[in-house]
Amino acid sequence: MKFSIQSVYNWYRNLIRNPKYRWWVILGTLLYFVLPLDIAPDFLPIVGEIDDVFLLTLLVTELSGLVIEGFKARKGKGNAKTADASQDPSSSSTTIDVDAVSVK
């Protein structure tokens, strides 16, 4: 099995997006940052900090993405409610799905 940064990132991202494990992953990441037990000890100059910075970057990136998605979902729900309320009840609304293809 090949080890790559991308595979670790995908595993972490999928794990943190699962609501069942989200808080455990956040707590584990913060504990890893605070506790002195690391993959690369912090007393080593540059190398000791790389794993901490990598995990904190992953955590902040994924949490900010989740927060932004949550705000967009709430905003979308709020706009849908106001749009439905402003429409005339006697008119029928239809949704048309269109597949667009670029022609060159």
C-alpha positions, -999 to 999 in steps of 0.1 A, spaced: 0 0 0 14 33 -10 14 61 15 7 96 3 -4 129 17 -34 129 -5 -46 96 9 -43 109 45 -61 141 35 -90 121 19 -92 98 49 -93 128 73 -118 147 52 -142 118 49 -139 111 86 -146 147 97 -175 150 73 -192 120 90 -214 135 117 -210 104 139 -173 109 142 -169 147 137 -165 157 173 -142 128 181 -119 138 152 -118 175 163 -111 165 199 -84 140 188 -67 166 165 -67 192 193 -53 167 218 -26 157 194 -16 193 190 -15 199 228 0 166 241 38 161 239 34 127 222 38 133 184 50 114 153 78 139 151 87 154 186 84 192 188 119 197 202 133 189 168 137 222 149 114 224 118 106 187 115 88 186 148 65 214 139 55 201 104 31 174 116 13 198 140 10 225 113 -3 199 88 -30 186 111 -41 221 122 -42 231 86 -64 201 78 -87 208 108 -91 245 100 -97 239 63 -123 213 69 -141 231 97 -143 263 77 -157 244 48 -183 228 70 -193 261 84 -196 277 50 -217 248 37 -239 252 68 -244 289 62 -252 283 25 -277 256 34 -294 279 59 -294 308 35 -308 286 7 -336 274 30 -345 310 41 -346 322 5 -367 292 -6 -393 300 22 -395 337 12 -397 329 -25 -425 304 -19 -444 329 3 -441 357 -23 -455 336 -52 -492 337 -61 -508 305 -47 -529 301 -78 -499 299 -101 -482 266 -106 -444 264 -105 -425 240 -126 -389 231 -126 -371 223 -158 -338 205 -157 -315 213 -187 -283 196 -196 -260 221 -212 -232 210 -236 -205 233 -248 -203 234 -286 -171 246 -303 
